[in-house]
Amino acid sequence: MTRPIPQEVQGSVKALFNQGCSLRAIQKISPDLSVSVLSRYRKKFLGHSKHAKPGRRSKITTQNMNYIERNLRNGNLDGPRGVQYYLAYMGV
């Protein structure tokens, strides 16, 4: 059985969760706590909290995706090479 963390640390972690800090941000503040411990305390303190969406965030916005699709269909972008040039121009 693991030892519980001290009450003052629990209070500070609870305050950070109430402010909306992420697990990684709290772990940077107190590196002696693992993500699994913080996750367990988040469930204990805030049972109703939302979880982050899994997976990688897209670097291309929906608006840019629609633009690329539309211009590929219309022939304005020259296939994959044109898409690559456009994305490089956008800085993606």
C-alpha positions in Angstrom: 0.0 0.0 0.0 1.4 3.4 -0.9 1.5 6.2 1.5 -1.0 9.1 1.1 0.5 12.4 0.2 0.5 15.1 3.0 -2.6 17.2 3.6 -1.0 20.5 2.5 0.1 18.9 -0.8 -3.4 17.5 -1.2 -4.9 21.0 -0.6 -2.6 22.6 -3.2 -3.3 19.9 -5.7 -7.0 20.3 -5.1 -6.8 24.0 -5.6 -4.9 23.6 -8.9 -7.5 21.1 -10.1 -10.3 23.6 -9.3 -8.4 26.2 -11.3 -8.4 23.9 -14.3 -4.7 23.0 -14.5 -3.8 19.9 -16.4 -2.1 16.8 -14.9 1.2 17.7 -16.7 1.1 21.3 -15.4 0.6 20.1 -11.8 3.3 17.5 -12.2 5.8 20.2 -13.3 4.9 22.1 -10.2 5.4 19.1 -7.9 7.6 16.6 -9.7 7.6 14.1 -6.9 4.0 13.1 -7.8 3.4 10.8 -10.7 0.7 11.3 -13.3 -1.2 8.2 -12.0 -1.3 9.5 -8.5 -2.5 12.9 -9.7 -5.1 11.2 -11.9 -6.3 9.2 -8.9 -6.6 12.4 -6.8 -8.4 14.2 -9.6 -11.0 11.4 -9.6 -11.3 11.7 -5.8 -11.6 15.5 -5.7 -13.5 16.1 -9.0 -15.5 13.0 -10.0 -17.5 15.0 -12.6 -14.5 16.4 -14.5 -14.0 16.1 -18.2 -11.2 14.1 -19.7 -9.0 15.4 -22.5 -9.7 14.1 -26.0 -7.3 11.3 -26.8 -5.0 11.5 -29.8 -2.9 14.1 -31.5 -4.2 17.6 -32.3 -4.4 18.4 -36.0 -2.1 21.2 -37.2 -4.4 21.9 -40.1 -7.6 23.7 -39.3 -11.0 22.5 -40.6 -11.1 25.7 -42.7 -7.8 24.9 -44.4 -8.8 21.2 -44.9 -12.0 22.4 -46.7 -9.9 24.8 -48.8 -7.5 22.1 -49.8 -10.3 19.7 -50.7 -12.2 22.3 -52.7 -9.1 23.3 -54.7 -8.1 19.7 -55.3 -11.5 19.0 -56.8 -11.4 22.2 -58.9 -7.9 21.5 -60.1 -6.4 24.7 -58.6 -3.9 22.6 -56.6 -1.6 20.4 -58.7 -2.1 17.1 -56.7 -0.1 16.2 -53.7 2.8 18.5 -54.7 0.4 21.5 -54.8 -1.0 20.6 -51.4 2.6 20.3 -50.0 3.5 23.7 -51.4 0.3 25.2 -49.9 1.0 23.7 -46.5 4.6 24.9 -46.6 3.3 28.4 -47.5 0.9 28.2 -44.5 3.8 27.2 -42.2 2.5 23.8 -41.3 
